[in-house]
Amino acid sequence: MMRIISRDPFARQETYRVTVRTRGDCSWCGSPGRKGHLYRYDTVTDGGTTYTGARLFCCLSCRDSHQ
């Protein structure tokens, strides 16, 4: 399930959160995630280019801290 998280009009891109069911841990804090779910954050530009997140995180703040 893909859900829009934020839209940056100046950078002309949107950030989406994709729910991934896994037994892994957060790439930043090591948390196992909520109910076995971690999230992948993808970026889509207005030109249609999609940048798929390579790592899984438990929340947006962990993803922002990692980058």
Secondary structure, 3 states (H helix, E strand, C coil): CEEEEEEECCCCEEEEEEEEECCCCCCCCCCCCECCEEEEEEEEECCCCEECCCCCECCHHHHHHHC
